[in-house]
Amino acid sequence: MNSNTSPERLLSTSVLVIGTGGAGLRASIELAERGIQVLAVGKRRKHDAHTSLAAGGINAALGTMDPEDSWQQHAADTLRESYFLADPSIVETVARNAAQGIEDLERWGMPFAREEDGRISQRFFGAHKYRRTAYAGDYTGLEIQRTLMRRAAELNVPIIDTVYITRLLVADGTIFGAYGFDIVDGTPVQIHADAVILAAGGHTRIWRHTSSRRDENTGDSFRLAALAGARIRDAELVQFHPSGLLEPDDAAGTLVSEAARGEGGILTNALGERFMERYDPERMELSTRDRVALAAFTEVAEGRGTEKGGVYLDVSHLPRETIMEKLPRVYRTMIDLQMLDITTTKIEIAPTAHYSMGGVWVAPEDHGTGVNGLYAIGEASSGLHGANRLGGNSLIELLVYGRITGEHVSHYVRSHNKIVRDPAVVGIARGEMQSLLSERGTDSDRGTESARRLQRELRNLMTEHAGVVRTEQGLEQGLAKLTALEERAQLVTAHPDIAGFDDLAHAFDLLGSLLAARATLECALERRETRGAHNRADFPAADPSLQGNFIWSTDEGVTFESLPPAPDSFRGLAEADADDSVAGKLVE
């Protein structure tokens, strides 16, 4: 190996959890409570997981504000907003078990906002029939992360947040561990495990404007799962959040919470027109995420955007007290990043890649992937959100399937008494890493490519060819450019330095991003319709024959899988006309 690195480290555990955000922590807690040995690893500081950025709230039909709410109505709203591409069984599981997810957090000390009589407060989010979103100011995700971290510490769950997993280890179709390295000192790490839970997020970092930080959601989950023999579902279905910042460059895509619109913020173009009148005159700024993002994109595309390619969000007409009480995080973020005072000045925003609605294919009952011993949860998985995620559903999904999958995995490892470990498989993972640390290519082109530069080119490619609006020609051009980038990636060499092995991490981030981009472009090409967040300018209508999921794998490319019908318990509610009234509704 490289002279800078230490000898290989060998760890062993019953269950390895990859990812230390909300999903990974909740699964780890469940396993620990059941007496199963668990190890959680991540490549980012555990206190700063992506979960901590979620501002708006977490859904459950508790009925604390609207007693007529029910899990069936929650399921119906979720299915309808998915444009009927969600798996009905996964939808039912999340809606039915949501209340328990909230109870778990309460029991562990989550500081939910409450009414004067002690009830958990719940507010409207867009496309919900009733108030069912619990929250903690506009720091809900951060408080959930803190609560889960505290509980994991009480249970003495070991968490190593400096390990980058580069490969899952599979023999005879069954997981036997994972391989990676320590980001700080480069030590190669081999982990033996009877089961692996993948909770390492999505792939939104492969666009230029994204709400993900530079080193998260780079498609790691897609690559780890696909190379282990799992499949990817709905890769093309990506939610673009309507309000991401354009500046400064290193924070482009940072979200302005949709609470800003929910509290009365208005959207205008460069001409000062309140443009949502053209796109959804009834709901205006409180329309669904996919419609608001498309409206902003269209204003810019038709020449009514700002010089930087954005539109304006204005809350300056609201009382200062309202802003400081209801939007403290937005206020502070804008001061920190732009020295901009939102009580007096409008904010320049543009649509930003926000959430991977697709991910690893999973079974509804346990989130197994079809590879024995491999499970995926959270944004790494798929099936709940379809073509448009209902605001507030991502956080409850972490709690529900973190618990359920943890329970199933505990039974799996207790009954799993024969493990086959293949040294050749470990050798492939080891060789891949050594190759990236060695100068690659011929004398003439050796060391000519940098992972960071190729990542930037990939983000530009995806933004240009697979952004808010897509076409056959654009996607084909994107695939041609991607093939060229894949070839250039063969020449990337990582150069660790005294500060650590970030360069090697960037090289693996690039490999994950390239695979995720290919899955996305190839599936987007096949979905020849406009549905939810997927806008095809050349196929502007929905195609009833495509009411199903595109599945991508390294072996078979793209295939189509039809969906079972939703059960009677909520199908009728989902098919009924949606309530488009906007009184008091937030849309995060």
C-alpha positions as CSV (number, residue, x, y, z in Angstrom):
1,M,0.0,0.0,0.0
2,N,1.0,3.7,0.1
3,S,3.9,4.4,2.4
4,N,1.7,6.9,4.4
5,T,-0.7,4.2,5.6
6,S,-0.7,1.9,8.5
7,P,-1.2,-1.9,8.4
8,E,-4.8,-3.0,7.7
9,R,-7.2,-2.9,10.6
10,L,-9.6,-5.8,11.2
11,L,-12.9,-5.1,13.0
12,S,-15.7,-7.5,13.7
13,T,-19.4,-7.0,14.6
14,S,-22.8,-8.8,14.3
15,V,-24.3,-5.8,12.4
16,L,-22.5,-3.0,10.6
17,V,-24.5,0.2,10.0
18,I,-23.1,2.5,7.3
19,G,-24.2,6.0,8.0
20,T,-24.6,7.9,11.3
21,G,-27.6,10.1,10.5
22,G,-31.1,9.6,11.7
23,A,-31.8,6.3,9.9
24,G,-28.5,4.7,10.9
25,L,-28.8,5.8,14.5
26,R,-32.4,4.6,14.9
27,A,-31.5,1.2,13.5
28,S,-28.4,1.0,15.8
29,I,-30.5,1.9,18.8
30,E,-33.0,-0.9,18.0
31,L,-30.3,-3.5,17.6
32,A,-28.6,-2.4,20.8
33,E,-31.9,-2.5,22.7
34,R,-32.3,-6.1,21.5
35,G,-28.9,-7.1,22.7
36,I,-27.3,-7.3,19.2
37,Q,-23.7,-6.2,18.8
38,V,-23.7,-3.3,16.4
39,L,-21.1,-0.9,14.9
40,A,-22.1,2.4,13.2
41,V,-19.6,4.0,10.8
42,G,-19.7,7.2,8.8
43,K,-17.5,9.4,6.7
44,R,-18.7,12.7,8.3
45,R,-18.9,13.9,11.9
46,K,-21.9,12.3,13.5
47,H,-23.1,15.5,15.1
48,D,-23.3,17.1,11.7
49,A,-25.2,14.4,9.8
50,H,-27.4,15.5,6.9
51,T,-30.4,14.8,9.1
52,S,-29.5,17.9,11.2
53,L,-30.3,20.1,8.2
54,A,-34.0,19.1,8.0
55,A,-35.9,22.2,9.2
56,G,-39.6,21.8,8.9
57,G,-41.0,18.9,10.7
58,I,-41.9,15.2,11.0
59,N,-45.3,13.7,10.1
60,A,-47.7,11.4,12.1
61,A,-51.4,11.3,12.2
62,L,-51.5,12.0,16.0
63,G,-54.7,14.0,15.7
64,T,-53.6,16.4,18.4
65,M,-54.8,19.4,16.4
66,D,-57.2,17.7,13.9
67,P,-58.8,14.7,15.6
68,E,-60.4,13.5,12.4
69,D,-56.9,12.8,10.9
70,S,-56.0,9.1,10.5
71,W,-53.1,6.9,9.3
72,Q,-55.3,6.1,6.3
73,Q,-55.5,9.8,5.3
74,H,-51.7,10.2,5.8
75,A,-51.2,7.2,3.5
76,A,-53.6,8.6,1.0
77,D,-51.9,12.0,0.9
78,T,-48.5,10.3,0.5
79,L,-49.7,8.0,-2.3
80,R,-51.4,10.8,-4.2
81,E,-48.4,13.2,-3.9
82,S,-46.1,10.3,-5.2
83,Y,-48.2,10.5,-8.4
84,F,-49.1,6.8,-7.6
85,L,-45.5,5.7,-8.0
86,A,-44.9,4.8,-4.3
87,D,-45.1,1.2,-3.1
88,P,-48.5,1.0,-1.3
89,S,-47.1,-1.4,1.3
90,I,-44.3,0.9,2.2
91,V,-46.7,3.8,2.4
92,E,-49.0,1.9,4.7
93,T,-46.1,0.7,6.9
94,V,-44.9,4.3,7.4
95,A,-48.3,5.8,8.0
96,R,-49.4,3.1,10.4
97,N,-46.2,3.2,12.5
98,A,-45.6,7.0,12.4
99,A,-47.2,7.6,15.8
100,Q,-44.9,5.1,17.5
101,G,-41.9,6.9,15.9
102,I,-43.0,10.1,17.6
103,E,-43.5,8.3,20.9
104,D,-40.0,6.8,20.7
105,L,-38.6,10.3,20.3
106,E,-40.7,11.7,23.1
107,R,-39.6,8.9,25.4
108,W,-35.9,9.8,24.6
109,G,-36.4,13.5,25.4
110,M,-37.2,15.2,22.0
111,P,-38.2,18.8,22.7
112,F,-41.3,19.0,20.4
113,A,-43.2,22.3,20.2
114,R,-46.3,22.0,22.4
115,E,-49.6,23.7,22.9
116,E,-50.4,25.4,26.2
117,D,-52.1,22.2,27.5
118,G,-49.1,20.0,26.7
119,R,-50.3,18.5,23.5
120,I,-47.6,18.2,20.7
121,S,-48.2,21.0,18.3
122,Q,-48.8,20.1,14.7
123,R,-48.9,22.3,11.6
124,F,-49.9,22.1,8.0
125,F,-47.5,21.2,5.3
126,G,-48.4,21.4,1.7
127,A,-50.6,18.6,0.3
128,H,-51.6,17.4,3.7
129,K,-55.3,17.3,4.4
130,Y,-54.9,17.9,8.1
131,R,-52.3,19.3,10.5
132,R,-50.0,16.4,11.2
133,T,-46.4,17.8,11.1
134,A,-44.8,17.9,14.5
135,Y,-41.8,20.2,14.9
136,A,-39.2,21.9,17.0
137,G,-38.9,25.5,15.7
138,D,-37.2,25.3,12.4
139,Y,-34.5,23.0,13.8
140,T,-36.5,19.7,13.8
141,G,-33.9,17.5,12.2
142,L,-31.1,18.8,14.4
143,E,-33.1,18.1,17.5
144,I,-33.9,14.5,16.2
145,Q,-30.2,13.9,15.5
146,R,-29.3,15.1,19.1
147,T,-32.1,13.0,20.6
148,L,-30.9,9.8,18.8
149,M,-27.2,10.6,19.5
150,R,-28.1,10.9,23.2
151,R,-30.0,7.6,23.2
152,A,-27.2,5.8,21.3
153,A,-24.7,7.1,23.9
154,E,-26.8,5.7,26.7
155,L,-26.7,2.3,25.1
156,N,-23.0,2.5,24.4
157,V,-23.4,2.1,20.7
158,P,-19.9,2.3,19.2
159,I,-19.8,5.0,16.4
160,I,-16.7,5.6,14.3
161,D,-17.3,8.7,12.1
162,T,-14.0,8.7,10.2
163,V,-14.4,5.5,8.2
164,Y,-15.2,5.6,4.5
165,I,-16.7,2.4,3.3
166,T,-15.6,1.7,-0.3
167,R,-17.0,-1.8,-1.0
168,L,-19.4,-4.3,0.5
169,L,-18.0,-7.8,0.8
170,V,-20.3,-10.5,-0.7
171,A,-19.7,-14.3,-1.1
172,D,-22.3,-16.6,-2.6
173,G,-24.9,-13.8,-2.7
174,T,-24.5,-13.2,1.1
175,I,-22.9,-10.2,2.9
176,F,-19.9,-11.0,5.1
177,G,-18.7,-7.4,5.8
178,A,-17.3,-4.3,4.3
179,Y,-14.0,-2.7,3.3
180,G,-12.9,0.9,3.6
181,F,-10.3,3.3,5.1
182,D,-9.8,5.8,7.9
183,I,-10.1,9.3,6.4
184,V,-7.7,10.7,9.0
185,D,-4.7,8.4,8.6
186,G,-5.5,6.2,5.6
187,T,-5.5,3.0,7.5
188,P,-7.3,0.3,5.5
189,V,-10.2,-1.2,7.4
190,Q,-11.7,-4.6,6.9
191,I,-15.0,-5.2,8.8
192,H,-16.5,-8.6,9.3
193,A,-20.2,-8.5,9.8
194,D,-23.1,-10.9,9.6
195,A,-25.4,-8.2,8.2
196,V,-25.1,-4.7,6.8
197,I,-27.6,-1.8,7.0
198,L,-26.9,0.8,4.4
199,A,-28.0,4.3,5.6
200,A,-25.6,6.5,3.7
201,G,-28.0,8.9,2.0
202,G,-28.8,9.7,-1.6
203,H,-27.2,11.2,-4.7
204,T,-28.3,14.9,-4.9
205,R,-24.6,16.1,-4.6
206,I,-24.2,15.2,-8.3
207,W,-26.0,18.5,-9.3
208,R,-24.4,21.9,-9.2
209,H,-27.0,23.5,-6.9
210,T,-27.8,21.2,-4.1
211,S,-28.9,21.4,-0.5
212,S,-26.2,18.7,0.4
213,R,-22.8,19.6,1.6
214,R,-19.7,18.9,-0.5
215,D,-18.9,15.5,1.0
216,E,-22.4,14.0,1.5
217,N,-25.1,12.4,-0.8
218,T,-22.5,11.7,-3.5
219,G,-24.1,8.4,-4.5
220,D,-22.1,6.1,-2.2
221,S,-25.2,4.1,-1.4
222,F,-26.0,3.5,-5.0
223,R,-22.5,2.2,-5.8
224,L,-22.1,0.1,-2.7
225,A,-25.4,-1.6,-3.2
226,A,-25.2,-2.0,-7.0
227,L,-21.7,-3.6,-6.9
228,A,-23.0,-6.0,-4.2
229,G,-25.7,-7.2,-6.5
230,A,-28.6,-5.0,-5.4
231,R,-30.8,-2.9,-7.7
232,I,-31.6,0.8,-7.8
233,R,-35.2,2.0,-8.1
234,D,-36.5,5.4,-9.3
235,A,-33.0,6.9,-9.8
236,E,-34.5,9.6,-12.1
237,L,-37.0,10.8,-9.5
238,V,-35.2,13.7,-7.7
239,Q,-36.9,16.4,-5.8
240,F,-35.8,19.9,-6.7
241,H,-36.4,22.2,-3.7
242,P,-37.7,25.6,-5.0
243,S,-35.6,27.8,-2.8
244,G,-31.8,27.3,-2.7
245,L,-29.3,30.1,-2.5
246,L,-27.1,31.0,-5.4
247,E,-24.3,32.6,-3.4
248,P,-21.7,32.3,-2.0
249,D,-20.3,29.6,-4.3
250,D,-19.2,27.3,-1.6
251,A,-22.8,27.3,-0.1
252,A,-24.7,27.3,-3.4
253,G,-27.9,25.3,-3.0
254,T,-28.2,26.0,0.8
255,L,-31.9,25.9,1.5
256,V,-34.2,28.7,2.5
257,S,-36.8,26.8,4.5
258,E,-40.2,26.6,2.9
259,A,-41.5,27.9,6.2
260,A,-40.5,31.3,4.7
261,R,-43.3,30.9,2.1
262,G,-45.6,29.2,4.6
263,E,-45.4,32.3,6.8
264,G,-46.4,34.6,4.0
265,G,-43.2,35.0,1.8
266,I,-43.9,35.9,-1.8
267,L,-42.0,34.9,-5.0
268,T,-41.3,37.5,-7.7
269,N,-39.3,37.5,-10.9
270,A,-36.7,40.1,-12.0
271,L,-39.6,42.3,-13.3
272,G,-41.2,42.3,-9.9
273,E,-44.1,40.1,-11.0
274,R,-45.6,37.7,-8.5
275,F,-45.2,34.8,-11.0
276,M,-47.1,32.0,-9.2
277,E,-50.3,33.7,-10.3
278,R,-49.5,32.2,-13.7
279,Y,-48.8,28.6,-12.5
280,D,-51.1,27.9,-9.5
281,P,-53.4,31.0,-8.9
282,E,-55.3,29.2,-6.1
283,R,-52.3,28.0,-4.0
284,M,-49.7,30.5,-5.2
285,E,-46.5,30.2,-3.2
286,L,-48.0,27.3,-1.2
287,S,-48.3,25.0,-4.2
288,T,-46.4,21.7,-4.2
289,R,-42.7,21.6,-4.4
290,D,-42.5,20.2,-7.9
291,R,-44.8,22.9,-9.3
292,V,-43.0,25.8,-7.6
293,A,-39.6,24.6,-8.7
294,L,-40.9,24.2,-12.3
295,A,-42.4,27.7,-12.2
296,A,-39.1,29.3,-11.0
297,F,-37.2,27.3,-13.7
298,T,-39.6,28.5,-16.4
299,E,-39.4,32.1,-15.4
300,V,-35.6,32.0,-15.7
301,A,-35.7,30.0,-18.9
302,E,-38.1,32.5,-20.5
303,G,-35.8,35.5,-19.6
304,R,-37.6,36.9,-16.6
305,G,-35.0,35.7,-14.0
306,T,-32.2,37.5,-12.4
307,E,-28.8,38.0,-13.9
308,K,-27.5,35.1,-11.9
309,G,-30.3,32.8,-13.0
310,G,-32.6,33.0,-10.1
311,V,-35.9,34.6,-8.8
312,Y,-36.7,36.5,-5.5
313,L,-38.2,35.3,-2.3
314,D,-39.4,38.2,-0.2
315,V,-40.5,38.2,3.5
316,S,-39.6,41.8,4.2
317,H,-43.3,42.8,4.4
318,L,-43.8,40.5,7.4
319,P,-43.6,41.9,11.0
320,R,-40.0,41.6,12.3
321,E,-41.3,39.7,15.4
322,T,-42.9,37.0,13.1
323,I,-39.6,36.6,11.3
324,M,-37.5,36.3,14.5
325,E,-40.0,33.9,16.1
326,K,-41.0,31.7,13.1
327,L,-37.9,31.9,10.8
328,P,-34.9,32.3,13.2
329,R,-32.7,29.8,11.2
330,V,-33.4,31.5,7.9
331,Y,-32.6,34.9,9.4
332,R,-29.3,33.7,10.9
333,T,-28.3,31.8,7.8
334,M,-28.7,34.8,5.5
335,I,-26.8,37.1,7.9
336,D,-24.0,34.5,8.1
337,L,-23.7,33.7,4.4
338,Q,-24.5,37.0,2.7
339,M,-24.8,39.7,5.4
340,L,-28.3,40.0,4.2
341,D,-31.1,41.1,6.5
342,I,-34.3,39.4,5.4
343,T,-36.5,41.8,7.4
344,T,-35.6,44.5,4.9
345,T,-34.1,42.7,1.8
346,K,-35.4,40.0,-0.6
347,I,-33.5,36.8,-1.1
348,E,-32.2,35.5,-4.5
349,I,-33.0,31.8,-4.9
350,A,-33.2,29.1,-7.6
351,P,-34.3,25.4,-7.6
352,T,-31.8,23.1,-6.0
353,A,-31.4,19.3,-6.0
354,H,-32.7,18.4,-2.6
355,Y,-33.9,14.8,-2.1
356,S,-33.3,11.4,-3.8
357,M,-36.8,9.9,-4.0
358,G,-35.3,6.9,-5.6
359,G,-32.6,4.7,-4.1
360,V,-31.8,1.1,-3.4
361,W,-34.7,-1.3,-4.2
362,V,-36.1,-2.7,-0.9
363,A,-38.8,-5.1,0.2
364,P,-41.7,-3.5,2.1
365,E,-41.6,-5.8,5.1
366,D,-38.0,-5.5,6.2
367,H,-36.2,-3.2,3.6
368,G,-34.1,-6.2,2.5
369,T,-32.4,-5.6,-0.8
370,G,-32.5,-9.1,-2.3
371,V,-28.9,-9.7,-1.3
372,N,-28.8,-11.8,1.8
373,G,-27.9,-9.8,4.9
374,L,-28.0,-6.4,3.1
375,Y,-30.7,-3.8,4.0
376,A,-31.1,-0.2,3.1
377,I,-33.0,2.5,5.0
378,G,-33.6,6.3,4.9
379,E,-32.7,8.3,1.8
380,A,-30.5,5.4,0.6
381,S,-33.7,3.3,0.1
382,S,-36.7,3.8,-2.2
383,G,-40.4,3.2,-2.4
384,L,-42.1,5.7,-0.1
385,H,-41.9,8.9,-2.1
386,G,-42.5,8.0,-5.8
387,A,-42.4,11.1,-8.1
388,N,-42.9,13.7,-5.4
389,R,-42.1,13.5,-1.7
390,L,-44.7,14.8,0.8
391,G,-43.0,17.3,3.1
392,G,-42.2,16.0,6.5
393,N,-42.2,12.3,5.4
394,S,-38.5,11.8,5.2
395,L,-37.9,12.2,8.9
396,I,-40.7,9.9,9.9
397,E,-39.4,7.3,7.4
398,L,-36.1,7.2,9.3
399,L,-37.8,6.5,12.6
400,V,-40.2,3.9,11.3
401,Y,-37.9,1.8,9.1
402,G,-34.9,2.3,11.4
403,R,-36.9,0.5,14.1
404,I,-38.6,-2.2,11.8
405,T,-35.4,-3.0,9.9
406,G,-33.4,-3.2,13.2
407,E,-35.9,-5.7,14.5
408,H,-35.8,-7.9,11.4
409,V,-32.0,-7.8,11.2
410,S,-31.8,-8.9,14.9
411,H,-33.7,-12.0,14.0
412,Y,-31.6,-12.5,10.8
413,V,-28.3,-12.5,12.7
414,R,-29.5,-14.7,15.5
415,S,-30.6,-17.4,13.1
416,H,-27.7,-16.9,10.7
417,N,-25.0,-19.4,11.8
418,K,-22.8,-20.0,8.8
419,I,-20.7,-17.2,7.3
420,V,-18.5,-17.7,4.2
421,R,-15.7,-15.2,3.8
422,D,-13.9,-15.0,0.4
423,P,-10.4,-13.7,0.6
424,A,-10.6,-13.0,-3.2
425,V,-13.4,-10.5,-2.7
426,V,-11.4,-8.7,0.0
427,G,-8.5,-8.7,-2.4
428,I,-10.6,-6.9,-5.1
429,A,-11.6,-4.2,-2.6
430,R,-8.0,-3.9,-1.4
431,G,-6.7,-3.7,-4.9
432,E,-9.1,-1.0,-5.9
433,M,-7.9,1.2,-3.1
434,Q,-4.2,0.6,-3.8
435,S,-4.8,1.4,-7.5
436,L,-6.2,4.8,-6.6
437,L,-3.2,5.5,-4.4
438,S,-0.8,4.6,-7.2
439,E,0.0,6.7,-10.2
440,R,-2.2,5.5,-13.0
441,G,-2.1,5.7,-16.8
442,T,0.8,5.8,-19.3
443,D,3.8,8.0,-19.0
444,S,2.1,10.7,-21.2
445,D,-1.1,11.0,-19.2
446,R,-0.2,9.7,-15.7
447,G,-1.7,11.7,-12.9
448,T,-3.4,14.2,-15.2
449,E,-6.9,13.9,-13.7
450,S,-8.1,15.2,-10.4
451,A,-11.2,13.8,-8.7
452,R,-12.4,17.3,-7.6
453,R,-12.2,18.6,-11.2
454,L,-14.2,15.6,-12.6
455,Q,-16.8,16.0,-9.8
456,R,-17.3,19.6,-10.9
457,E,-17.7,18.6,-14.6
458,L,-20.1,15.9,-13.6
459,R,-22.2,18.4,-11.6
460,N,-22.3,20.8,-14.5
461,L,-23.3,17.9,-16.9
462,M,-26.2,16.8,-14.6
463,T,-27.4,20.4,-14.2
464,E,-27.4,21.0,-17.9
465,H,-28.8,17.7,-19.1
466,A,-30.9,16.3,-16.2
467,G,-32.1,19.3,-14.2
468,V,-35.6,20.4,-13.5
469,V,-36.6,19.9,-17.2
470,R,-35.3,17.1,-19.4
471,T,-35.4,16.1,-23.1
472,E,-34.4,13.0,-25.1
473,Q,-31.7,14.9,-26.9
474,G,-30.3,16.5,-23.7
475,L,-30.2,13.1,-21.8
476,E,-28.5,11.5,-24.8
477,Q,-25.9,14.3,-24.8
478,G,-25.5,13.9,-21.0
479,L,-24.8,10.1,-21.4
480,A,-22.2,10.8,-24.1
481,K,-20.4,13.3,-21.8
482,L,-20.7,10.8,-18.9
483,T,-19.0,8.1,-20.9
484,A,-16.1,10.4,-21.5
485,L,-15.9,11.3,-17.8
486,E,-15.9,7.6,-16.9
487,E,-12.9,7.1,-19.1
488,R,-11.0,10.1,-17.6
489,A,-11.8,8.8,-14.1
490,Q,-9.5,5.8,-14.9
491,L,-6.6,8.3,-14.7
492,V,-7.5,9.7,-11.3
493,T,-4.8,9.3,-8.6
494,A,-5.4,10.2,-5.0
495,H,-2.6,12.2,-3.3
496,P,-2.9,12.0,0.5
497,D,-1.2,14.7,2.5
498,I,-0.4,15.5,6.1
499,A,-3.9,16.8,6.7
500,G,-5.5,13.4,5.9
501,F,-6.9,11.2,3.2
502,D,-9.6,13.5,1.9
503,D,-8.2,13.1,-1.6
504,L,-8.9,9.4,-1.5
505,A,-12.4,10.1,-0.2
506,H,-13.0,12.5,-3.2
507,A,-11.8,9.7,-5.6
508,F,-14.4,7.3,-4.2
509,D,-17.0,10.0,-4.0
510,L,-16.4,10.5,-7.7
511,L,-16.9,6.7,-8.4
512,G,-20.2,6.8,-6.5
513,S,-21.3,9.9,-8.4
514,L,-20.5,8.5,-11.8
515,L,-22.5,5.3,-11.2
516,A,-25.5,7.3,-9.7
517,A,-25.4,9.7,-12.7
518,R,-25.5,6.8,-15.1
519,A,-28.5,5.2,-13.3
520,T,-30.3,8.6,-13.3
521,L,-29.7,9.5,-16.9
522,E,-30.6,6.0,-18.3
523,C,-33.8,5.8,-16.2
524,A,-34.7,9.4,-17.1
525,L,-34.4,8.6,-20.7
526,E,-36.8,5.6,-20.4
527,R,-39.4,7.6,-18.4
528,R,-41.0,9.2,-21.5
529,E,-43.6,11.2,-19.6
530,T,-44.0,14.2,-17.2
531,R,-44.9,13.0,-13.7
532,G,-44.3,14.8,-10.5
533,A,-40.7,16.0,-10.2
534,H,-39.8,14.4,-13.6
535,N,-40.5,17.0,-16.3
536,R,-39.9,15.9,-19.9
537,A,-40.4,18.8,-22.3
538,D,-40.8,16.3,-25.2
539,F,-43.4,14.3,-23.3
540,P,-45.5,16.8,-21.4
541,A,-48.3,14.5,-20.3
542,A,-48.3,11.5,-17.9
543,D,-48.4,8.1,-19.5
544,P,-50.7,5.6,-17.6
545,S,-48.7,2.7,-18.9
546,L,-45.6,4.1,-17.0
547,Q,-47.3,4.0,-13.6
548,G,-44.6,1.8,-12.2
549,N,-40.9,1.9,-11.3
550,F,-37.7,1.9,-13.5
551,I,-35.1,-0.4,-11.9
552,W,-31.4,-0.1,-12.7
553,S,-28.6,-2.6,-12.2
554,T,-25.1,-3.0,-13.3
555,D,-25.9,-6.2,-15.1
556,E,-29.3,-5.5,-16.7
557,G,-29.4,-1.7,-17.1
558,V,-32.9,-0.4,-17.0
559,T,-36.0,-2.6,-16.6
560,F,-39.6,-1.7,-15.6
561,E,-41.5,-3.0,-12.7
562,S,-45.3,-2.5,-12.3
563,L,-46.8,-1.6,-9.0
564,P,-49.5,-3.5,-7.0
565,P,-52.7,-1.6,-6.4
566,A,-53.1,0.2,-3.1
567,P,-55.5,-1.4,-0.5
568,D,-59.1,-0.3,-0.2
569,S,-58.3,1.2,3.2
570,F,-56.7,4.3,1.6
571,R,-56.9,4.0,-2.2
572,G,-60.2,5.7,-2.5
573,L,-59.0,8.6,-0.3
574,A,-55.9,9.0,-2.5
575,E,-58.0,9.0,-5.7
576,A,-60.5,11.6,-4.3
577,D,-60.0,15.2,-5.3
578,A,-57.2,16.7,-3.3
579,D,-58.0,19.7,-1.0
580,D,-56.1,22.5,-2.7
581,S,-57.0,25.2,-0.2
582,V,-53.9,26.9,1.3
583,A,-55.1,28.3,4.6
584,G,-52.1,28.2,6.9
585,K,-50.3,25.5,5.0
586,L,-46.5,25.1,5.0
587,V,-44.8,23.1,2.2
588,E,-41.5,21.9,3.4
